Amino acid sequence: MMRWQLLQGDVLLGELSEYGCDQPFFLAHFTPGPGWEDVRLLFERMAAYRGPDPDGLRFVAMAKPLHDLGLTLAPVDVRQAPLRLFTDGTVRISGVEARLRY
């Protein structure tokens, strides 16, 4: 299973350790890093997102602030290019649990 660092530039926001799969998502444990508090509320809003959104505008409005941060997921144990969030994949973090799709 993969381990990822969630980064904003060189700032470590946290680490994700995959432990399973619930297609189409990979399930991961999340460990906050030094930069987590600066983005925590944005991720909490995204985790709480529920309900009808036929045209997707609610999701876009909620995800745009996270997208604008230029976040990446960098693999820890393998030589692979980092994933750009909301371009190459998405992650939803709720407490110590994360769901990753790439």
C-alpha positions in Angstrom: 0.0 0.0 0.0 1.1 3.6 -0.7 2.1 6.3 1.6 1.7 9.9 0.6 2.7 13.3 1.9 0.1 16.1 1.5 2.1 19.2 0.6 1.5 22.9 0.0 4.8 23.8 -1.7 7.4 22.5 0.8 5.0 22.6 3.8 3.9 19.2 5.1 0.2 19.3 5.8 0.0 15.6 6.7 0.6 12.0 5.6 -1.8 9.5 4.2 -1.2 5.7 4.6 -3.4 3.6 2.4 -4.9 0.5 4.1 -7.7 -0.6 1.8 -10.0 0.1 -1.1 -13.6 1.0 -1.5 -13.9 1.4 -5.3 -13.3 4.0 -6.7 -11.5 5.2 -3.5 -8.4 4.2 -1.7 -8.8 4.3 2.1 -6.1 5.8 4.2 -5.2 6.8 7.7 -4.4 10.5 8.0 -1.7 12.0 10.3 -1.7 15.8 10.5 1.6 17.6 9.8 2.9 21.0 10.9 0.9 22.9 8.3 -2.5 21.2 8.9 -4.2 23.8 11.0 -3.9 26.3 8.2 -6.1 24.2 5.9 -8.1 22.0 8.3 -11.3 24.0 8.1 -11.3 23.8 4.3 -11.0 20.0 4.4 -13.7 19.8 7.1 -16.1 21.7 4.9 -15.4 19.3 2.1 -15.8 16.3 4.3 -19.2 17.6 5.5 -20.4 18.2 1.9 -23.7 16.2 1.3 -27.0 16.5 -0.4 -28.2 17.2 -3.9 -26.0 19.3 -6.2 -27.3 18.6 -9.7 -25.1 21.0 -11.6 -22.0 20.6 -9.3 -21.8 24.3 -8.5 -21.9 23.7 -4.7 -19.0 21.3 -4.9 -17.0 23.7 -7.1 -17.5 26.6 -4.8 -16.4 24.5 -1.8 -13.4 22.9 -3.6 -12.1 26.0 -5.3 -10.3 27.4 -2.2 -8.5 24.1 -1.8 -7.7 23.9 -5.5 -6.2 27.4 -5.4 -3.7 26.4 -2.7 -1.8 24.2 -5.3 -1.8 21.2 -3.0 0.1 18.0 -4.1 0.3 14.4 -2.9 3.8 13.1 -3.1 4.5 9.4 -2.8 6.8 8.6 0.1 8.2 5.1 -0.8 8.4 5.2 -4.6 9.8 7.4 -7.3 6.7 8.8 -8.9 5.7 12.3 -9.8 3.5 14.1 -7.2 -0.3 14.2 -7.9 -1.8 17.7 -8.2 -5.0 17.8 -6.1 -8.2 18.4 -8.2 -6.2 17.8 -11.4 -4.7 14.3 -11.0 -6.8 13.2 -8.1 -8.9 14.1 -5.1 -8.7 13.5 -1.4 -11.4 13.8 1.3 -10.1 14.0 4.9 -12.4 13.6 7.9 -10.5 13.4 11.2 -7.9 10.6 10.9 -9.6 8.9 7.9 -9.0 9.9 4.3 -10.5 8.7 0.9 -8.2 9.2 -2.0 -9.0 8.8 -5.7 -6.4 9.1 -8.5 
